Amino acid sequence: MHHLIPLLVAVPLLGAALLVATGRVLPRIAAEITGFVVSGGTAALAVVLLLNSEPPMVEWIGGWLPVGGESVGILVVGDGPALGMATAVSLLTLAALAYAWRYFDEPLGGHSGAFTALMLVFQGAMCGFAIAGDLFNAFVFFELMSVVAYALTGYRIDEAKAVQGALTFGVVNSLGAYAMLMGIALLYARTGELAMTKIGRGLDATGHGGPDALVLASFVLVLTGLLVKAAAVPFHFWLPDAHAVAPTPVCMLLSGVMVELGAYGVWRVYGTVFAGPGGIPAADLTRALVTLGTLTAAIGAVMCWYQRHIKRLLAYSTVAHTGLFLVGLGILTPEGDDGVALYILGHAGVKAALFACAGVLLDRFGSVDEHALHGQARRLRATGVMFAVGALGLAGLPPFGTALGKSVTEEAVGGPLTLVFVAASAITAGAVLRVTARVFLGLGPRPEDAEYETSGSDEEPETSGLLSRIPDTMTTVPAVLLAAAFAAGVAPGFGAVVARSVNEAGSGGAHVFVHWTLTGVLLGVASTVLAVALAGLAVTRPGWTAAPGWAAPLRRLQSGHVGDYVAWLLMGATVLGALALPGVLGS
C-alpha cells in the first residue's frame, strides 16, 4: 500500500493538468464532472490508505532508496496524522467542489476548467504538505499551496477588493515561506540532512550542550512560516482580509483545512526535528505556544464579536479557535495532542458549513452585512437552522466532535487555561448565534450603523445574479458537513482510533483513553449556555455589539495596509524568539 501514497498528490495535479489542457474545448459540465471524479477518487484513496496505515508507511518517491543511510530521494510518510489530514483535505475539497457546482457567473477568461483546476492543485498541494517527510519538500508544497490560494482568493480579478485581499495574502504568506526556507537552510548547514527525522538526529548528535543560536534561529524561522499559515496572532492579519473577498468554496478550504495544516505543521516539525536534546527545550516551546495561543484566542474572540461583516466574523472565529489548537499542542502531552486532533476534525466540518451558509446569503441577497440583512432571511429556514447548529458546534455543545475534542483538550490543559477555552468558544459561538437571531429570525431592533468595521453590504453575488431559489447543492453540502461534525463525537470508537493514530506517530505509542467525561460535558454545556446568553443580550441590547473604546486599537491594527502586516510579522518572529530564548541561554 505504501507505493500508493504519492498518488494523493499526483492524481489531483494530473487532473488539474488535464483540465488546463482541455478546458477551452471542454464543456463546463464535463470540466466540473472531471474535477469531481478526480477529487473524489483522491478522497477514496486517502480513506483506504488511512484504514491501512498501521504500522506507519514510508515511501521514497521514484525508488530513490537510501544507500548507506544517505539519500537524495523525496520521502513521504503515511502515518495516522498525515493520512488523516490528507483525508480531511480531500473530503473537504470534494464538498467545496460539490457546493460550487455550476456556481460562478462565467469561467475566468472563458476557460471552463480554470476554477476546478486551481481547486485540484490546491488539494494536491495540501495533501503533499500533510504527507511530506522532509522539510524541503514540505516547503515546496507549502509554497504551492500558498500560490494557488492567492489565485483562488483573487479569482474575481475584476473586483479591486479581491485583488487587494489576494495581494495582502500573497505578500504576508510569501514572507512566511521565505522565513521557513531560511530556517531549513540553517538546519541543512548544521546537519547536512533534509529528512525531518534525520535532522532531529543530527541536531541531537551535535548539540550535546543543548541548543545554540543557530538552532534557535532555525526554530524561529521555520515556526514563523508555519504560524503565518495558521493565522496565529500577530501573523493573522491576512486571514480576515482574504476571507472577505475569496469565493465561498475557497473560504471553506481556507478556514476548514489550510489554517489547520499550519497547526499540524507546528506539531509535526517540533516532534520530529526540535524535540530532542539538541533542539528546543519542551518548557520553552510550551511557553511560546501557550502564550501565543492564548493571545490568539483572546484577540480572535474579541474581534469576532465586534464584526458585522459575516465572512470576517467567521474568519476571526477561525483565528480564535486556532489559538485554542496551539494551546492544546503547546502543553506537549498525548492527551492535548489527541484532543486537538479531534477538535480540528470537528471544526473543519462546522466552519466549512458556516461559510457555505454565508455564501447562500451573499448569493441570495447580495450582502453579508448583519445589519442590512436584519430579518431578510426569514424564509431561508433550512439555512438558518444550519447556521444555528454550526454555532452550537463552535460552542462545543455535546455530542459534536468539536465538543469531544474541546473537552479532552480542556482536561489536558487544566487550570486557568480551561477558562480560555470556555470563553473563546462561547464568544465566537455567541456572535454566530446573534447573526442567526437577527438575520434569520429578525429578532430585536435593527442596530444602528457604526464605523467600527467594514459592513459587507452591496457585495456582488458570486452567481450570475441574485438567486431566487437556492440550489440543492448549496444546502445539502453544509448539512452533510454538520452531520459529519456531529458523527465525529458520537461514532463508537472514533475518538479512540484518532487518539491511537496520533499517539503512535508522535507520543511513542502512549495509550490514552479518549472518552466523554462529566466535567467535559458540563464545560461544553456551560460554554453553550454562555453563548446563548451573549447572543440574547446582543439582540435585545444592540449597544453590546458596538466596539468600546478599549477595542479601538485592535480595530486599527486591521488596517488593510500590507506594510503594517509585514511589520507585525517581524514583530511576531521577534516575540517568538524571545519566548524560546531562555532555553538557549540556559544551555
N, C-alpha and C positions, 0 to 999 in steps of 0.2 A: 504493500500500500504506500510506502514512503516515496516511491517513484512518482506518485500522482500529485504530491504536494505542490510542485511548481506549476501545475495546471491551474491552481487557484489564481495565479497571476496571468499565465499565458492565455487562458481561454477568454477572459474579458478583453485583454489587449488585442488578441486576434479578431474578436468580434468587432471591436471598435475600428480596427484597420479595414475590415470588410465593409463596414458602413461608410467609412470615409471614401473608399474606392468606388462604391456603387451608389452612394447617396443621391447623386444628381440625376440618376436614371431610375432609382428605386422608388416605387410609390410610397407615400408616407406611412400607410398602414403596414406595408411589408417591412419598412425600416423599424417600426416600433415592435412588430412581432419578433423580428430578428433580435432586437435588444432584449426583449422579454425572455426569449428562449435561452439566449446566452447567459443572462444574469441568473435565470432560474436554474440552468444547468450547473453553473458555478456554485450556487447555493446548495443544490443537491449533493454535489461532490464534497463541499465543506462539511455537510452533515454526516456523510458516510465516513470521511476521514476522522471527524470528531468522535464518532462512535467506535472507531478502531484505533484510538490514539494511546492505548495502553499496551506496552510501555511507550513512552515518548519516541517519536520517529525523527530521524535526521536524514537529510538528503543533500548530496553535493551535486549541484546542477551541472549537467554536461559530462558527468563521470570524472570530474577533476578531483579524484580522491587524494587524501593526504599521503605523502611519501616521507617516511621518517619523521612523522609528526608535523610536517610542513605542507601547506597547500596554498594555491592561488585561486582555488575554486570559490564559487558562491554557495554559501551554506544557508539552508532553510531548516527551520525547526518545526516539528509537528507535535508539540505537547498540547495539553488541555487548554491553557490560556491562549496560546497563539491560534489554535484552530477554533476556539470558542469566539475570539474576536473576529476571525475571518468569517465564521458562520453568521455572526450578528451583522457584520458589514454587508454580506451578500444578501441576507434576507431583507435587510432594510433597504438596500438598493432596489431589490425586486419590488418591494412595497412602494418605493418612490416612483419607479417606472410605471407601476400599475396606476398610481394616483395621477400620473402625468399623461395617461392615455388620451390622445387627441387633445392635448391640453393648450398649447400655445396658439397664439393668433396665426402665425405662419413661421415656417422654419427660417433660421438665420441664413440670409443670402440665398434662399431657395434650395438649400441643401437639406433634404428631408431627414438625413441621418445625423445631423450635426449634434443636436442636444443628446440624443441617445448614445452616440459615440463618446461624447465627453463623460457622460454618466458611467459608461463601462470602463473608461480609462480611470476614472475616479475610484471605482470599485476595485480594479486591479491594483492600483497604487496602494490603497488602504489594506488590501489583503497582503500585498508584498511587505508592507511595513510590519504587519502583525506577525508574519512568519519569518522575518529576516533574522538570521543567526549571527550576522556580523554587522559591525557598526557602520561601515561604509555603505553597504547596500541598504541598510535601514535609512541612511541619509538620502540615498538615491530615491527610494520610494517616498520618503518624506518630502523631497523636492517635487517629485512628480505629482504627488497628492496636492501639494500647495499650488503648483502651476495650474492644474486642472480646476482646482477650487476657485482660483482667480477668474478664470474664463467663465465658469458657471455663475459666479457671483455677478459678473458684469455681462451676463448673456444678453440682457436687453440693452444693447450698446447704444441705442438711440436715445436713452434717457441719461441725462447728466448725473443724476444721483447714483445710478448703477455703476457708472464709470468711476465716480469718486469713491464709492464703497469698495469696489474691486481694487482700485489703486492703493487705498489705505491697507486693505487686506494684504496686497502683494508686497508692499514695502516692509511692513512690520514682520510678516512671516518670512520674507527673504532674509532680513537681518537675523532673525532667529535661526534660520537654516545656516547662514554663514557662521554664526557663533558655534553651532553644533559641528560644522565641518572643521573649524579651527581646533575645537576640543578633540575631535577624532585625530587630527594631525599630531597633536601633542601626545596622545596616547600611543600612536604608532611610533613616534620618535622614541618614546620610553621603552616600549615592549617589542616593536617590530611585528606586531600582530594586529589583525582586524577582527577576527572572530571574537565575540564577546567573552566567552568562557576563557579563551586563551589570553586575552588582555587581562582579565581578572587574575589569572595565574601568574602572568608576567609582573603585574604590579605587586603581588604578594611576594614573589621571588626577589624583587629588587627593593622592596620597601620594608625591610625588617624593622626600621626605626619608626615606622608609621608614615603617614602621608607627608609630602613636601609641597612646595609652592607649585610645582608643575602639575601634580595630581590635583591640587585644589583648583588650579586654573582650568584644567580639562573638565573637572566635575562641574564647575560653574558654567562653562561654555556649553557643554552638552545639555545640562539641565535647563539652561536658559532657552535653548531651541525647543525642548520638549514642553516647557511651561508656557511658551508663547502659543504653541499649538493647543495646549489645554486651556488657554484663556484664563490663567491664574492672574490675580492682581499682583503687580501693576502691569502685566503683559496683556491685559484683556481688552483694551480699548477697541481693537479692530472688530471684535465679535458683534457688538450691537450695531455698528455701522454696516457690517456686511449683511447681517440678518435683515436689516430694514429694507434692503434693496434686492437681495437674492431671490430668485424664483422659489416658490413654496417647496417643490420637491427637493431643491438643493438645501434649503433650511432644514428639512427633515434629516438629511445626512450630516450636515454641519454640527447640529446640536445632538443628533441621535448617536453618532458613532465617531466622527472625526475628532471632536474635542476629547472624547473618552480615550481615543488612541493616544493622546498626549499623556494622560494619566497612566495608561498601560505602559507607555514607553518609559516613564519615570520608574515604575515598579520593575520592569524588565532590566533596564540598564543598571540600576543600583544593585539589584540582586545578583547579576552576573559579572559586573565589572568592578564596582566600587565597594562591595560589601565585605571584602576580605581585610586582613591586617594591613595590607599596603594601600588600602583605599580610604574612604571617608568613614570615620567612626560613626557607629549607629546613633549615638547621642546627638551628634551634630546634624545628621540627616533628619532625625526626629524634630529637633529644634527648628530647622529650616522649613520642613513641610508642614508641621503643625502651625507654625507662626503664619506662613503664607496662606495656608488653607483656611485658618480662622479668619484672617483678614479678607480673603476672597469671599468666604461665605457671608460675612457681615456686610461688606460693601455691595455684593451682588444682591442680597436680600433687600437692602435699603433702596438701592436704585431700581429694583424690580417694582417695589411698592409705589414709587412715585412716577411711573410711566403711564402715559395714556395711549401711546403707540403700541398696539398689541404685540406686534412682532418684536419690538425692542423689549417689551415686558418679558416675553418668553426667553429672549436672549439673555437678559440679566438673571432670569431664573436658572438658566444653564450655568452661568458664572457662579452663582451661589452654590449649586449642587456640586460643581467641580471642586469648590473649596472643601466640601464635606468628603469627597473622594480622597483628596490629598491628605486631609487629617487622618482618615482611616488607614491610608497607606503609610503615613508617617510614623505611626506608633510601632511599626515593624513587628507585628505579631501575626501568626497564622489566622487568628480569628478576625483581625482587622482586614487582612487580605481577602478572606472569604466573604466577609460582609460587603466589602466594596465591589467585588466581582458580581454578587447578586444585585446590589444596588444599581450598578451600571447597566446590567441587562434589563431590569425593570424600568429604569429611567429612559433607556433608548426607546422602548415602545411608547411610554407615556408622552415623552416630549415630541416624538415624531407625530403622534396622533394630534397633539395640541396645535402644532404648526399646520397640519393638514386642515384642521378646523378653522384656523386663522385664514388659510388660503381660500376656504369656502366664503368667508365674509368678504375678502378682498374681491373675489370674482363675482359675487352676488351684488355687492353694494358699492364697489369702487372705493372702499375705505377700510382702514384698520384703526380708526380713531375711536377709542372707547366712548368719548363724549358725543361725537357726531352720530354714532350708531345706537345711542340710547333708545331702547325699545324697538329698534328697527328689525331685529331678527326673531321676533316672536314666533313666526311661522316655521322657522328652521328648528323644529323641536328635536329632531334626531341629533343635529349638530350641537344644540345647546346641552342635551343630555351628555353627549360625549365630552364636551368641554368641562362640564361639572365633574364627570367621572375622572377625567385626566387630572383635575385639580386635587381630587381626593387621593389619587395615586401619588402626586407630588407631596402631599401632606404626610404620606406614609400610613394611610389607613389600612389596617389588616383586612383581608389577607393578600393585598397586592405584593408583587415581587419586590417593589421598592420598599414596602414596609418590612419584609423579611430581611432584606439586606441592610436597611437602616437599623433595625433592632439588633442584629448581630454586631454591626459596627459600633452602635452606641454602647453595647455591653462591653466591647473590647476597649473603647477609649475611656469610658467611665468618667466619674468626677464632673468638674465644670464643663468639660468638652461636650457632655451629653446635652447640656443646655444649648450649645451652639447648634447641634443637630435639630433639636426641637424648634428653636426659634427660626432658623433659616428655612426649614421645610414649612413651618406654619405661615411665615410671612409671604413666601413665594406662592404657596397654595392659596392663601387668602387673597392675594392680588388677582389670581386667575378666577377664583370664585366671585370676586367683586365684578369682574368683567362679565361673567356669566349672568349675574343678577341684573346688571344694568342693560347689557346688550340683548340678551335672550329673553329676559323677563320684564324689562322696563321698570324695575323697582327703583324707588327713591326719586328725588328730584334730579333733573339733569344738572350736572356740575357746571359751574361757571368756567369758561375758558381761562387758562392761565398761561404764563410764558415759561413755565418750568421745563417743558420738553417739546420735542417735535410731536406733531399731532397725529400724523398718519392719515389725515383726510385728503380728499381729492387725489388719491392714488389711481394709477392706471391699472385696470384689471389685466390679468395675465392671459385671459382668453380673448376671443375675437370681439367680445362686447360683454356688457353685464349679463350675467346668466339669469334667465327667468326660471329655470329648473336646474337643480344641482344634479350632475351626472351621478349614476350609481357608484362609479369607481371612487368618487371623491367622498362618499360617505362609508362605503364598505371598507376601504383601506384603514381609516382611523379606528373603525370598530374592531377590525381584526387585530390591530396593534394593541389596543387596550385589552382585548381578550387575552393576548399573549402575555402582556404585563401582569394580568391577573393570574393567569395559569402558572407563571413562574413562582408565585407564592403558595399555590395550593397543590401543584402536581406532586404526587407522592415520590419522595426520594430525589427530587430535582436539586434541592439545596445541597444534599449530601454529595451528589455527583459533582456539582460545581466545586464544592469545597475540596473534595479528593483530588480533582484535576489541578486546582490551584496549588494545593499543598505539595503534591508530587513534583511540581515544576519549580516551586520557589521556597518551600519550607521544609525540605528534607524529608518529605513523607509524613509530616506531623498529622496526627489523627485528631480532627476537630468535629464535634457533633453539632451540626447546624440544625437548629430547630426553633420553633416558636417558644418564647418564654413569657411568663405573666408580665414581667417588667417591660419587655419589648412591646407587647400588645398594649399595655397601659400607656406607654410613651407615644405609641402610634395614635392611639385614640386621643390622647391629650393634645398632640400637635394638630390633629384634625379639628377638634373642638375649638382650639385657639384660632385656627384658620377661618372657621365659620364665624366665630365671634368678630374677628378683624374685618371680614367681608361685610358682616351686618352693620358694624359701626361705620364703615366707609360709605355704605349705601345710604344709611339714614343721616349721616353727618358728612356731607361731601368735603368739608374742610379738612378731613383726615387725609385726603389724598393730595392736598396742596403742600408742596415741599416747604418745610420750615427753614428758617434762616441758617441753622447749622448744617443743613444738607446742601446749601448753595455751592460750597466749594467742590463737593462731589459732582454736582451737575456741570460746573465749569470745566472740570477735568476732561469730560467727554466733549472736547471742543470741536472735533471733526478735522483738526489740523494734524496732518501726518507728522510734522516736525515735533509736535508735543508728544505724540505717541512714541516716537523714536527716543526722545529724552527719557520718558518713563521706562522704556525697555532697558536703557543703560542704567538707570537708577535701580531697577529691579535686579539686574545682574550684580550690581554692587552690593545690594542688600543680601542677596543670596550668598555671595562670597563672605560677607561679614558674619552671617549666621553660621557658616561652616568653618570659619577661621579658627575658633578655639581648639579644634582637634589638631590642626596643623601646628599651632603654637605650642600645644601640649606635648607634641612629639619631638 
